[in-house]
Amino acid sequence: MSKKIIAICDYGMGNLHSAASALEHVCADDQQVVVTSDAQVIASAERILFPGVGAVRDCMQEVKRLGFDQLVKSQIDAGKPVLGICVGMQLLLTHSEENSGVDCLNLVPGHVRFFGNDFTDEHGAKLKVPHMGWNNVFHSQDHALWKNIKNGQRFYFVHSYCVQLDNSAQELGSTEYGVKFSAGLCQNNLAAVQFHPEKSHDAGLQLLRNFCQWQP
């Protein structure tokens, strides 16, 4: 019996092998993780991981060059479970302030905002940008991706820009670093997280395990 493919979209912008290794550790025996830029493989997959690291403008250029903008949208429309990670979450939104402003995929209404050069906490203490480290993530709704993950669990973040959703009902989870922002989003069979589950130890592996089992 052929295995069900979990396709990790390879457009040259992401820590793909780290994510692949983590998924391979938690996926079911009848699932196979494949890192690929082949549209046919992605289209035939059971579920899709959409990662991203780096500048949004570069990511969007490669996504469009490879036709991943239409491909990912078509797979979401087909009802497949899709998970975005880090910049893979930011690309799903309408627009990003990065690189003097970049239009993104507009699959989820919202904007990506820069933390700021003189970013401070509520007490006026200067905060480092990019934000790098562990933050508590609070569940904004009951969702299959949170199965066996406690509310307020710590996950690992690396980013200078944060997501602000137009519709708070689409927020999967939230955290705070100087400002409160969306640490995850969900819209039917599409979900995404700003943090790196593949770098977040047991909780991150549990989230990826939940994604492997998720039936929207």
N, C-alpha and C positions, 0 to 999 in steps of 0.2 A: 504494500500500500504506500503510495507516495505521501510525503510529509506536507503539512500545511506550512506555507512560506510566510515568515515575518520579514518583510523587506525593509532594510534601512536605506533610505534614499541617499545616494552618494553624489553630491554635486561639488565635491572638493572643499567643503566648508564644515568640518565637524570632527570631533574626536570619535570617529566611527568605530574603531576597533575596541575602544574601551566600552562603548555602548553595546557593541556586538557581544563582547565577552560576558558582560553582565546579563544580557538577555539569554545567552546560551546557558548560563548558570541556572536560570529560573524557568525557562520555557518547558512545555510538556514534551513527553517522549515523541509525540506525533507532530511536533513543530520543528521547523528548521529556520535558523537565522541566516539571512543572506544580505551582504552589503553590495549594493548594485546601483548602477546608473542606467540600466537597461529598462526601458519603458515597458516592454512586454513582461519582464519578470515582475516589475512593480504592479502592473495591471492584473497579473494572475495571482498576486499574493493574497493571503487571508487577512492580514493586517499590516499596517505601515507605520514605521517610525520616521519622523521628519526632524532631523537634528539641525544644529547650526552653531558655528563659532566664528567670530570675526565681525567685520564691518557689514552693516546691512546692505549698503549699496553694492558691494562686491557679491554678497550672497544673492541679492535679487538679480543681478546680471547673469550669474550662472544658472539660477533657477529658470529664468526666461530662456537663456540660450539652449538649455537642455529640454525645454518644454515642460518642466516640472510644475509650472504654474497651473497649466490646464490639466496635467496629469493628476496632480494631487487633488484638485477640485473635483475631477471626474470620479476619483476613488471615494472621496467623501460623499459625493452625491449618490454613489452606488451603495452606501451604507456600511462600508468597511470601517472597522475601528482604526483610527489614526491618532497617533500621539506625537506632538511637537515638543522639543526640548530646547531650552535657552533661546538662542536667536531663532530657532525653529518655531518658537511660540511668537516672538515679536513679528516675524514675517507674515503671520496669519492676519495681522491687524490692518487697519486702513492706512496708517501713515506713521513714519518714524521721524523724530527730530535729528537722528544721526546723519552725518555727512551732509549737513546743511538742508536736510529734508529729503526723504525718500518715500515715494508711494509704494506700499506693500501689497499683499495679495487681496486685502479687503474681504476675507472670508468671515471675519468676526469684527464687528464695528468697535473701533477703539484706536487709541494712539499710544505711541511709545515716547516717553519723555526722558530728557536728560536729568540726572540727579542734580547737576550743577557744579561749577568750579569752586564755589564758596558754600559748600553744603554743610549744614550743621544740624545737630539734634535739638530736642526741645529745650535743652539747657544752654544752647549756644556753643556747645563744644563742636569743633570741626570734625567732620566725618570724611574718611578716605573714599575717593572715587578713582578706580572702580571699587564697588562693594565686593569684597572677597571674604567669605567665611560662612559660618553656620548661623542660621536664623530659624526661629520657631515659626512653623507654618500652621495656621488655624483653618479648619474646615469651614468653608462658606456654605456648604450643603452636603447632605448625605450622598455619597457617590461610590460606585463600585471600586474606583481607583484608591479609595481610602480604606478598603477592607483590611483589618488587622493592623492599621496604623493609627496611633493615638492622636487625638486632637492636640496641637501644639508641638508635635514632633519636630526635631531639628533636621534641616536639610542644607546642603552645601550650595552656595551661590557664588557666581563670578559674573558681574555685569556693571555697566555704567548707566544703563537706560532701564526704565521700568514701565510696565504696562498699566494703562488706565483704560478700563473697559467702558464703553458707552452704556451697556446694560449690566447692572450689578447682578442680575439673575444668572448671568453666564459665568460668574466667578466661581471657580472650583475651590480656591483657597487664597488666603491673604497672609502677608507678613508686614513687618515695619522696619525700615532703615531710614531714619530721619522723617520719612513720610510713610503712610500706609499705602501699599500697592498690591496689585493682584499677583500672587505667586503661581496661580494656575487658572485655566479657563476650561469650560466645557460647553459644547453645543451639539446635542444629539450624540452622534458617533465620533465626534471630534473632541479631543482633549489636548491640553498642552500645559507644561510647567516651565517656570523661569529657572528653577534650580536644576542641578545635575543629579538625577537619581543614581547614575552609574558611579558617582563619587560620594554618595550619601550612605554608605555602609548598609546595615541591615534594613533600615527603613526604605532606602532607595531601591534595594533589591525587591522588597515587598511590593512597592509600587509597580515595578516592572513586571513582577509576577502577576499582579492584578491586571495589568494591561494584557498580558498573554491570555488571561482567562476571561476578559471583559466581553460581554455580549450585550451591546447597546440595544 
